[in-house]
Amino acid sequence: MAQARPLNVTAREGSGSGAARKVRDALMVPGVIYGGKDAPQNVAMSVRDLDAAIQAGRFTSTLFEVNVAGKKSKVVPRDVQVHPVTDRPVHFDLFRIEEGSRVALYIPVRFINQETSPGLKRGGVLNVVRHEVELYCPSDNIPQEIIADLGTLDINDSLHISAFKLPEGVKPVIQSRDFTVATIVPPSTMAETEVKTAEADAAAAPAAGAAPAAAAAPAAGAKAPAAGAKAPAAAAAKAPAKK
């Protein structure tokens, strides 16, 4: 299960653009915690702490724990607004997770057994379709990662979400299809060979089909003289009869 990481936020007073401007002047970023049964709460975080949390990666899919005025809560970042010119964070939203609730999160995929994969041993290339998978997770059983086992995959094999052993209560957000997470594709040299073979087969097919047509042409033409030859013969036989 994923461990909640600490996130340093403090309560802030006031709301609106004026109060938010004062927070930014103090090198802080205004934010809000919402969700659950409690009312939304205005908070703030230092620019340095927010930048560090974002640079750590997967900010909006990481489980954090905040302590605001002595009250601890588990939260997941839902949005970070940035300045259109400087790209600096100007506001953030944190979603409060209550015990017994479910939350949709993007969980990273970790690939194992590359060294025993028949396809990779033959020179195939791992094509990762999804580095993260969006899952519905219970608040008390959020996986840190899901495992993709490549041990039996050969070239042109695919790994679908149904092949994953998900923790209890965890389900993919996409339920309508068994979507692909990764595939083993042929190496470029093998792909080029297959293309050349297909092109050669395609070029040979019309040539093979043309042979019967060419043979049939003389046979059809040969009948014409034979039919025409009867006309002179008939004329020659009738001429003496008139005399």
CYANA upper distance limits for C-alpha pairs under 8 A (distance plus 0.5 A):
  1 MET  CA    140 ASP  CA      8.48
  1 MET  CA    141 ASN  CA      6.07
  1 MET  CA    142 ILE  CA      5.75
  1 MET  CA    143 PRO  CA      4.97
  1 MET  CA    144 GLN  CA      6.17
  2 ALA  CA     63 LEU  CA      7.82
  2 ALA  CA    141 ASN  CA      8.08
  2 ALA  CA    142 ILE  CA      5.98
  2 ALA  CA    143 PRO  CA      5.62
  2 ALA  CA    144 GLN  CA      4.73
  3 GLN  CA     63 LEU  CA      7.66
  3 GLN  CA    144 GLN  CA      8.10
  4 ALA  CA     62 THR  CA      8.29
  4 ALA  CA     63 LEU  CA      5.45
  4 ALA  CA     64 PHE  CA      5.11
  4 ALA  CA     65 GLU  CA      6.06
  4 ALA  CA     74 LYS  CA      7.69
  5 ARG  CA     62 THR  CA      8.45
  5 ARG  CA     63 LEU  CA      6.92
  5 ARG  CA     64 PHE  CA      5.03
  5 ARG  CA     65 GLU  CA      6.30
  6 PRO  CA     64 PHE  CA      6.07
  6 PRO  CA     65 GLU  CA      5.39
  6 PRO  CA     66 VAL  CA      6.61
  7 LEU  CA     53 ALA  CA      8.50
  7 LEU  CA     64 PHE  CA      6.56
  7 LEU  CA     65 GLU  CA      6.48
  7 LEU  CA     66 VAL  CA      5.85
  8 ASN  CA     45 MET  CA      7.02
  8 ASN  CA     49 ASP  CA      7.68
  8 ASN  CA     66 VAL  CA      6.93
  8 ASN  CA     67 ASN  CA      7.93
  9 VAL  CA     43 VAL  CA      6.79
  9 VAL  CA     44 ALA  CA      6.05
  9 VAL  CA     45 MET  CA      5.32
  9 VAL  CA     46 SER  CA      8.34
  9 VAL  CA     66 VAL  CA      7.03
  9 VAL  CA     67 ASN  CA      7.61
  9 VAL  CA     68 VAL  CA      7.25
 10 THR  CA     43 VAL  CA      5.87
 10 THR  CA     44 ALA  CA      5.88
 10 THR  CA     45 MET  CA      6.98
 10 THR  CA     67 ASN  CA      8.27
 10 THR  CA     68 VAL  CA      6.19
 10 THR  CA     69 ALA  CA      7.95
 11 ALA  CA     41 GLN  CA      8.07
 11 ALA  CA     42 ASN  CA      6.61
 11 ALA  CA     43 VAL  CA      4.82
 11 ALA  CA     44 ALA  CA      6.79
 11 ALA  CA     68 VAL  CA      6.58
 11 ALA  CA     69 ALA  CA      7.49
 12 ARG  CA     42 ASN  CA      6.14
 12 ARG  CA     43 VAL  CA      5.46
 12 ARG  CA     44 ALA  CA      6.64
 13 GLU  CA     19 ALA  CA      8.12
 13 GLU  CA     42 ASN  CA      7.52
 14 GLY  CA     19 ALA  CA      6.12
 14 GLY  CA     42 ASN  CA      8.34
 15 SER  CA     19 ALA  CA      5.95
 15 SER  CA     20 ALA  CA      7.27
 15 SER  CA     42 ASN  CA      7.99
 16 GLY  CA     20 ALA  CA      6.77
 17 SER  CA     21 ARG  CA      6.51
 18 GLY  CA     22 LYS  CA      7.06
 19 ALA  CA     23 VAL  CA      7.02
 20 ALA  CA     24 ARG  CA      6.87
 20 ALA  CA     29 VAL  CA      8.49
 20 ALA  CA     30 PRO  CA      6.44
 21 ARG  CA     25 ASP  CA      6.67
 22 LYS  CA     26 ALA  CA      7.01
 23 VAL  CA     27 LEU  CA      7.36
 23 VAL  CA     28 MET  CA      5.87
 23 VAL  CA     29 VAL  CA      6.93
 23 VAL  CA     30 PRO  CA      6.81
 23 VAL  CA     44 ALA  CA      7.94
 24 ARG  CA     28 MET  CA      5.40
 24 ARG  CA     29 VAL  CA      6.14
 24 ARG  CA     30 PRO  CA      7.66
 24 ARG  CA     90 VAL  CA      8.16
 27 LEU  CA     46 SER  CA      6.77
 27 LEU  CA     47 VAL  CA      6.50
 28 MET  CA     44 ALA  CA      6.76
 28 MET  CA     45 MET  CA      5.90
 28 MET  CA     46 SER  CA      4.77
 28 MET  CA     47 VAL  CA      5.77
 29 VAL  CA     44 ALA  CA      5.94
 29 VAL  CA     45 MET  CA      5.75
 29 VAL  CA     46 SER  CA      6.50
 29 VAL  CA     47 VAL  CA      6.42
 29 VAL  CA     50 LEU  CA      8.41
 29 VAL  CA     89 PRO  CA      7.46
 29 VAL  CA     90 VAL  CA      6.27
 29 VAL  CA     91 HIS  CA      6.38
 29 VAL  CA     92 PHE  CA      8.09
 30 PRO  CA     42 ASN  CA      8.00
 30 PRO  CA     43 VAL  CA      6.58
 30 PRO  CA     44 ALA  CA      4.90
 30 PRO  CA     45 MET  CA      7.13
 30 PRO  CA     90 VAL  CA      7.41
 30 PRO  CA     91 HIS  CA      5.71
 30 PRO  CA     92 PHE  CA      7.25
 31 GLY  CA     42 ASN  CA      6.51
 31 GLY  CA     43 VAL  CA      5.61
 31 GLY  CA     44 ALA  CA      5.89
 31 GLY  CA     45 MET  CA      8.07
 31 GLY  CA     91 HIS  CA      5.74
 31 GLY  CA     92 PHE  CA      5.09
 31 GLY  CA     93 ASP  CA      6.11
 31 GLY  CA     94 LEU  CA      8.08
 32 VAL  CA     40 PRO  CA      7.13
 32 VAL  CA     41 GLN  CA      6.04
 32 VAL  CA     42 ASN  CA      5.01
 32 VAL  CA     43 VAL  CA      5.94
 32 VAL  CA     44 ALA  CA      8.29
 32 VAL  CA     92 PHE  CA      7.20
 32 VAL  CA     93 ASP  CA      5.69
 32 VAL  CA     94 LEU  CA      6.67
 33 ILE  CA     40 PRO  CA      5.97
 33 ILE  CA     41 GLN  CA      5.63
 33 ILE  CA     42 ASN  CA      7.00
 33 ILE  CA     43 VAL  CA      7.61
 33 ILE  CA     75 VAL  CA      8.50
 33 ILE  CA     93 ASP  CA      6.65
 33 ILE  CA     94 LEU  CA      5.20
 33 ILE  CA     95 PHE  CA      6.36
 33 ILE  CA     96 ARG  CA      6.91
 34 TYR  CA     38 ASP  CA      8.09
 34 TYR  CA     39 ALA  CA      7.22
 34 TYR  CA     40 PRO  CA      4.85
 34 TYR  CA     41 GLN  CA      7.09
 34 TYR  CA     93 ASP  CA      8.19
 34 TYR  CA     94 LEU  CA      6.93
 34 TYR  CA     95 PHE  CA      5.81
 34 TYR  CA     96 ARG  CA      6.23
 35 GLY  CA     39 ALA  CA      8.08
 35 GLY  CA     40 PRO  CA      7.53
 35 GLY  CA     95 PHE  CA      6.09
 35 GLY  CA     96 ARG  CA      5.48
 35 GLY  CA     97 ILE  CA      7.69
 36 GLY  CA     96 ARG  CA      6.55
 36 GLY  CA     97 ILE  CA      7.16
 36 GLY  CA     98 GLU  CA      6.64
 45 MET  CA     49 ASP  CA      7.26
 45 MET  CA     50 LEU  CA      7.00
 46 SER  CA     50 LEU  CA      6.78
 47 VAL  CA     51 ASP  CA      6.57
 47 VAL  CA     89 PRO  CA      8.28
 48 ARG  CA     52 ALA  CA      6.66
 49 ASP  CA     53 ALA  CA      6.75
 50 LEU  CA     54 ILE  CA      6.72
 51 ASP  CA     55 GLN  CA      6.51
 52 ALA  CA     56 ALA  CA      6.70
 53 ALA  CA     57 GLY  CA      7.82
 53 ALA  CA     59 PHE  CA      7.00
 54 ILE  CA     58 ARG  CA      7.84
 54 ILE  CA     59 PHE  CA      5.74
 55 GLN  CA     59 PHE  CA      8.44
 58 ARG  CA     62 THR  CA      6.64
 59 PHE  CA     77 PRO  CA      7.19
 60 THR  CA     76 VAL  CA      6.96
 60 THR  CA     77 PRO  CA      5.18
 60 THR  CA     78 ARG  CA      6.06
 60 THR  CA     79 ASP  CA      7.44
 61 SER  CA     76 VAL  CA      7.05
 61 SER  CA     77 PRO  CA      7.48
 61 SER  CA    105 LEU  CA      5.88
 61 SER  CA    106 TYR  CA      5.97
 61 SER  CA    107 ILE  CA      7.61
 62 THR  CA     76 VAL  CA      6.57
 62 THR  CA     77 PRO  CA      7.83
 63 LEU  CA     74 LYS  CA      7.39
 63 LEU  CA     75 VAL  CA      6.55
 63 LEU  CA     76 VAL  CA      5.67
 64 PHE  CA     74 LYS  CA      6.18
 64 PHE  CA     75 VAL  CA      5.78
 64 PHE  CA     76 VAL  CA      6.59
 65 GLU  CA     72 LYS  CA      7.22
 65 GLU  CA     73 SER  CA      6.10
 65 GLU  CA     74 LYS  CA      4.96
 65 GLU  CA     75 VAL  CA      6.53
 66 VAL  CA     72 LYS  CA      6.04
 66 VAL  CA     73 SER  CA      5.96
 66 VAL  CA     74 LYS  CA      6.94
 66 VAL  CA     75 VAL  CA      7.72
 67 ASN  CA     71 LYS  CA      5.82
 67 ASN  CA     72 LYS  CA      4.84
 67 ASN  CA     73 SER  CA      7.06
 68 VAL  CA     72 LYS  CA      6.99
 73 SER  CA     96 ARG  CA      7.35
 73 SER  CA     97 ILE  CA      7.90
 74 LYS  CA     96 ARG  CA      6.55
 74 LYS  CA     97 ILE  CA      6.01
 74 LYS  CA     98 GLU  CA      7.90
 75 VAL  CA     94 LEU  CA      6.39
 75 VAL  CA     95 PHE  CA      5.72
 75 VAL  CA     96 ARG  CA      5.00
 75 VAL  CA     97 ILE  CA      5.97
 76 VAL  CA     94 LEU  CA      6.11
 76 VAL  CA     95 PHE  CA      5.68
 76 VAL  CA     96 ARG  CA      7.25
 76 VAL  CA     97 ILE  CA      7.88
 77 PRO  CA     92 PHE  CA      7.98
 77 PRO  CA     93 ASP  CA      6.36
 77 PRO  CA     94 LEU  CA      4.86
 77 PRO  CA     95 PHE  CA      6.51
 78 ARG  CA     92 PHE  CA      8.23
 78 ARG  CA     93 ASP  CA      6.02
 78 ARG  CA     94 LEU  CA      6.19
 78 ARG  CA     95 PHE  CA      6.75
 79 ASP  CA     92 PHE  CA      6.15
 79 ASP  CA     93 ASP  CA      5.70
 79 ASP  CA     94 LEU  CA      7.93
 80 VAL  CA     89 PRO  CA      7.02
 80 VAL  CA     90 VAL  CA      8.12
 80 VAL  CA     91 HIS  CA      6.37
 80 VAL  CA     92 PHE  CA      4.88
 80 VAL  CA     93 ASP  CA      7.02
 81 GLN  CA     89 PRO  CA      6.22
 81 GLN  CA     90 VAL  CA      6.18
 81 GLN  CA     91 HIS  CA      5.64
 81 GLN  CA     92 PHE  CA      6.66
 82 VAL  CA     86 THR  CA      8.32
 82 VAL  CA     87 ASP  CA      5.55
 82 VAL  CA     88 ARG  CA      5.63
 82 VAL  CA     89 PRO  CA      4.69
 82 VAL  CA     90 VAL  CA      5.74
 82 VAL  CA     91 HIS  CA      7.58
 83 HIS  CA     87 ASP  CA      5.23
 83 HIS  CA     88 ARG  CA      5.83
 83 HIS  CA     89 PRO  CA      6.83
 83 HIS  CA     90 VAL  CA      6.69
 97 ILE  CA    101 SER  CA      7.28
 97 ILE  CA    102 ARG  CA      8.47
 97 ILE  CA    103 VAL  CA      8.08
 97 ILE  CA    139 SER  CA      7.15
 98 GLU  CA    139 SER  CA      7.50
 99 GLU  CA    139 SER  CA      6.53
 99 GLU  CA    140 ASP  CA      7.39
100 GLY  CA    138 PRO  CA      7.20
100 GLY  CA    139 SER  CA      6.56
100 GLY  CA    140 ASP  CA      7.59
101 SER  CA    138 PRO  CA      6.49
101 SER  CA    139 SER  CA      6.04
102 ARG  CA    136 TYR  CA      6.89
102 ARG  CA    137 CYS  CA      5.89
102 ARG  CA    138 PRO  CA      4.89
102 ARG  CA    139 SER  CA      5.99
103 VAL  CA    136 TYR  CA      6.04
103 VAL  CA    137 CYS  CA      5.89
103 VAL  CA    138 PRO  CA      6.99
103 VAL  CA    139 SER  CA      7.17
104 ALA  CA    134 GLU  CA      6.97
104 ALA  CA    135 LEU  CA      5.92
104 ALA  CA    136 TYR  CA      4.93
104 ALA  CA    137 CYS  CA      6.70
104 ALA  CA    173 VAL  CA      7.79
105 LEU  CA    134 GLU  CA      5.84
105 LEU  CA    135 LEU  CA      6.00
105 LEU  CA    136 TYR  CA      7.06
105 LEU  CA    137 CYS  CA      7.68
106 TYR  CA    132 GLU  CA      6.16
106 TYR  CA    133 VAL  CA      5.72
106 TYR  CA    134 GLU  CA      4.61
106 TYR  CA    135 LEU  CA      6.73
107 ILE  CA    132 GLU  CA      5.74
107 ILE  CA    133 VAL  CA      5.84
107 ILE  CA    134 GLU  CA      6.64
107 ILE  CA    135 LEU  CA      7.36
107 ILE  CA    143 PRO  CA      7.70
107 ILE  CA    144 GLN  CA      7.27
107 ILE  CA    145 GLU  CA      6.11
107 ILE  CA    146 ILE  CA      7.47
108 PRO  CA    131 HIS  CA      6.49
108 PRO  CA    132 GLU  CA      4.72
108 PRO  CA    133 VAL  CA      6.99
108 PRO  CA    144 GLN  CA      7.94
108 PRO  CA    145 GLU  CA      5.55
108 PRO  CA    146 ILE  CA      6.99
109 VAL  CA    130 ARG  CA      8.27
109 VAL  CA    131 HIS  CA      6.03
109 VAL  CA    132 GLU  CA      5.99
109 VAL  CA    133 VAL  CA      7.66
109 VAL  CA    145 GLU  CA      6.22
109 VAL  CA    146 ILE  CA      5.55
109 VAL  CA    147 ILE  CA      6.45
109 VAL  CA    148 ALA  CA      7.11
110 ARG  CA    145 GLU  CA      7.11
110 ARG  CA    146 ILE  CA      6.67
110 ARG  CA    147 ILE  CA      5.56
110 ARG  CA    148 ALA  CA      6.42
111 PHE  CA    147 ILE  CA      6.53
111 PHE  CA    148 ALA  CA      5.18
111 PHE  CA    149 ASP  CA      6.59
111 PHE  CA    150 LEU  CA      7.39
112 ILE  CA    147 ILE  CA      7.62
112 ILE  CA    148 ALA  CA      6.69
112 ILE  CA    149 ASP  CA      5.71
112 ILE  CA    150 LEU  CA      6.59
112 ILE  CA    151 GLY  CA      7.96
113 ASN  CA    117 SER  CA      7.01
113 ASN  CA    149 ASP  CA      6.63
113 ASN  CA    150 LEU  CA      5.94
113 ASN  CA    151 GLY  CA      5.38
114 GLN  CA    120 LEU  CA      7.34
114 GLN  CA    150 LEU  CA      6.28
114 GLN  CA    151 GLY  CA      6.84
115 GLU  CA    120 LEU  CA      7.94
115 GLU  CA    121 LYS  CA      7.57
115 GLU  CA    151 GLY  CA      8.08
116 THR  CA    120 LEU  CA      8.35
116 THR  CA    121 LYS  CA      7.63
116 THR  CA    150 LEU  CA      8.18
116 THR  CA    151 GLY  CA      5.62
116 THR  CA    152 THR  CA      7.87
117 SER  CA    121 LYS  CA      6.62
117 SER  CA    150 LEU  CA      6.15
117 SER  CA    151 GLY  CA      4.88
117 SER  CA    152 THR  CA      5.90
117 SER  CA    153 LEU  CA      6.02
117 SER  CA    154 ASP  CA      7.09
118 PRO  CA    122 ARG  CA      6.76
118 PRO  CA    151 GLY  CA      7.94
118 PRO  CA    152 THR  CA      6.98
118 PRO  CA    153 LEU  CA      6.65
118 PRO  CA    154 ASP  CA      5.47
118 PRO  CA    155 ILE  CA      8.03
119 GLY  CA    123 GLY  CA      7.11
119 GLY  CA    124 GLY  CA      5.64
119 GLY  CA    125 VAL  CA      8.30
119 GLY  CA    153 LEU  CA      6.47
119 GLY  CA    154 ASP  CA      4.19
119 GLY  CA    155 ILE  CA      4.88
119 GLY  CA    156 ASN  CA      8.49
119 GLY  CA    184 ILE  CA      6.92
120 LEU  CA    124 GLY  CA      4.99
120 LEU  CA    125 VAL  CA      6.66
120 LEU  CA    126 LEU  CA      7.82
120 LEU  CA    154 ASP  CA      7.68
120 LEU  CA    155 ILE  CA      7.90
120 LEU  CA    184 ILE  CA      7.76
122 ARG  CA    155 ILE  CA      8.46
123 GLY  CA    186 PRO  CA      7.76
123 GLY  CA    187 PRO  CA      6.36
124 GLY  CA    154 ASP  CA      8.49
124 GLY  CA    155 ILE  CA      6.40
124 GLY  CA    184 ILE  CA      6.48
124 GLY  CA    185 VAL  CA      6.04
124 GLY  CA    186 PRO  CA      5.22
124 GLY  CA    187 PRO  CA      5.47
125 VAL  CA    184 ILE  CA      6.02
125 VAL  CA    185 VAL  CA      5.75
125 VAL  CA    186 PRO  CA      6.83
125 VAL  CA    187 PRO  CA      6.62
126 LEU  CA    182 ALA  CA      7.58
126 LEU  CA    183 THR  CA      6.57
126 LEU  CA    184 ILE  CA      5.33
126 LEU  CA    185 VAL  CA      6.98
127 ASN  CA    182 ALA  CA      6.09
127 ASN  CA    183 THR  CA      5.70
127 ASN  CA    184 ILE  CA      6.49
127 ASN  CA    185 VAL  CA      7.12
128 VAL  CA    181 VAL  CA      6.93
128 VAL  CA    182 ALA  CA      4.94
128 VAL  CA    183 THR  CA      7.12
129 VAL  CA    180 THR  CA      7.30
129 VAL  CA    181 VAL  CA      5.58
129 VAL  CA    182 ALA  CA      5.53
129 VAL  CA    183 THR  CA      8.03
130 ARG  CA    180 THR  CA      8.31
130 ARG  CA    181 VAL  CA      5.55
130 ARG  CA    182 ALA  CA      7.34
131 HIS  CA    181 VAL  CA      8.20
133 VAL  CA    172 PRO  CA      7.92
134 GLU  CA    172 PRO  CA      6.65
134 GLU  CA    173 VAL  CA      6.32
134 GLU  CA    174 ILE  CA      8.37
135 LEU  CA    170 VAL  CA      7.05
135 LEU  CA    171 LYS  CA      6.02
135 LEU  CA    172 PRO  CA      4.80
135 LEU  CA    173 VAL  CA      5.62
136 TYR  CA    170 VAL  CA      6.12
136 TYR  CA    171 LYS  CA      5.75
136 TYR  CA    172 PRO  CA      6.50
136 TYR  CA    173 VAL  CA      6.40
137 CYS  CA    141 ASN  CA      7.00
137 CYS  CA    142 ILE  CA      5.95
137 CYS  CA    143 PRO  CA      8.33
137 CYS  CA    169 GLY  CA      7.12
137 CYS  CA    170 VAL  CA      5.32
137 CYS  CA    171 LYS  CA      7.43
138 PRO  CA    142 ILE  CA      6.71
138 PRO  CA    169 GLY  CA      6.90
138 PRO  CA    170 VAL  CA      7.32
141 ASN  CA    167 PRO  CA      8.11
141 ASN  CA    168 GLU  CA      8.32
141 ASN  CA    169 GLY  CA      8.26
141 ASN  CA    170 VAL  CA      8.40
142 ILE  CA    170 VAL  CA      8.38
143 PRO  CA    167 PRO  CA      7.70
146 ILE  CA    164 PHE  CA      7.95
146 ILE  CA    165 LYS  CA      8.37
146 ILE  CA    166 LEU  CA      7.53
147 ILE  CA    164 PHE  CA      7.36
147 ILE  CA    165 LYS  CA      8.20
148 ALA  CA    159 LEU  CA      8.33
148 ALA  CA    164 PHE  CA      7.11
150 LEU  CA    159 LEU  CA      8.49
153 LEU  CA    157 ASP  CA      6.19
153 LEU  CA    158 SER  CA      7.87
153 LEU  CA    159 LEU  CA      8.43
153 LEU  CA    184 ILE  CA      7.59
154 ASP  CA    184 ILE  CA      7.07
155 ILE  CA    184 ILE  CA      5.51
155 ILE  CA    185 VAL  CA      6.08
155 ILE  CA    186 PRO  CA      6.32
156 ASN  CA    183 THR  CA      7.14
156 ASN  CA    184 ILE  CA      5.82
156 ASN  CA    185 VAL  CA      5.80
156 ASN  CA    186 PRO  CA      7.34
157 ASP  CA    183 THR  CA      6.28
157 ASP  CA    184 ILE  CA      6.18
157 ASP  CA    185 VAL  CA      8.27
158 SER  CA    180 THR  CA      7.17
158 SER  CA    181 VAL  CA      8.17
158 SER  CA    182 ALA  CA      6.40
158 SER  CA    183 THR  CA      4.72
158 SER  CA    184 ILE  CA      7.04
159 LEU  CA    163 ALA  CA      7.17
159 LEU  CA    180 THR  CA      6.38
159 LEU  CA    181 VAL  CA      6.23
159 LEU  CA    182 ALA  CA      5.75
159 LEU  CA    183 THR  CA      6.51
160 HIS  CA    164 PHE  CA      8.15
160 HIS  CA    178 ASP  CA      6.54
160 HIS  CA    179 PHE  CA      6.06
160 HIS  CA    180 THR  CA      4.84
160 HIS  CA    181 VAL  CA      6.01
160 HIS  CA    182 ALA  CA      7.77
161 ILE  CA    178 ASP  CA      6.45
161 ILE  CA    179 PHE  CA      6.44
161 ILE  CA    180 THR  CA      6.85
161 ILE  CA    181 VAL  CA      6.91
162 SER  CA    178 ASP  CA      6.80
166 LEU  CA    170 VAL  CA      6.53
166 LEU  CA    171 LYS  CA      7.72
186 PRO  CA    190 MET  CA      6.57
186 PRO  CA    191 ALA  CA      6.56
187 PRO  CA    191 ALA  CA      6.75
188 SER  CA    192 GLU  CA      6.62
189 THR  CA    193 THR  CA      6.77
190 MET  CA    194 GLU  CA      6.73
191 ALA  CA    195 VAL  CA      6.74
192 GLU  CA    196 LYS  CA      6.72
193 THR  CA    197 THR  CA      6.63
194 GLU  CA    198 ALA  CA      6.62
195 VAL  CA    199 GLU  CA      6.65
196 LYS  CA    200 ALA  CA      6.62
197 THR  CA    201 ASP  CA      6.66
198 ALA  CA    202 ALA  CA      6.61
199 GLU  CA    203 ALA  CA      6.66
200 ALA  CA    204 ALA  CA      6.64
201 ASP  CA    205 ALA  CA      6.69
202 ALA  CA    206 PRO  CA      7.96
203 ALA  CA    207 ALA  CA      7.67
204 ALA  CA    208 ALA  CA      6.75
205 ALA  CA    209 GLY  CA      6.85
206 PRO  CA    210 ALA  CA      6.59
207 ALA  CA    211 ALA  CA      7.34
209 GLY  CA    213 ALA  CA      7.82
210 ALA  CA    214 ALA  CA      6.72
211 ALA  CA    215 ALA  CA      6.77
212 PRO  CA    216 ALA  CA      6.53
213 ALA  CA    217 ALA  CA      6.83
214 ALA  CA    218 PRO  CA      7.92
215 ALA  CA    219 ALA  CA      7.47
216 ALA  CA    220 ALA  CA      6.70
217 ALA  CA    221 GLY  CA      6.70
218 PRO  CA    222 ALA  CA      6.40
219 ALA  CA    223 LYS  CA      7.55
220 ALA  CA    224 ALA  CA      8.15
221 GLY  CA    225 PRO  CA      8.35
222 ALA  CA    226 ALA  CA      7.51
223 LYS  CA    227 ALA  CA      6.72
224 ALA  CA    228 GLY  CA      6.69
225 PRO  CA    229 ALA  CA      6.41
226 ALA  CA    230 LYS  CA      7.52
227 ALA  CA    231 ALA  CA      8.13
228 GLY  CA    232 PRO  CA      8.17
229 ALA  CA    233 ALA  CA      7.22
230 LYS  CA    234 ALA  CA      6.63
231 ALA  CA    235 ALA  CA      6.79
232 PRO  CA    236 ALA  CA      6.54
233 ALA  CA    237 ALA  CA      6.84
234 ALA  CA    238 LYS  CA      6.96
235 ALA  CA    239 ALA  CA      6.82
236 ALA  CA    240 PRO  CA      8.15
237 ALA  CA    241 ALA  CA      7.93
238 LYS  CA    242 LYS  CA      7.36
239 ALA  CA    243 LYS  CA      7.77
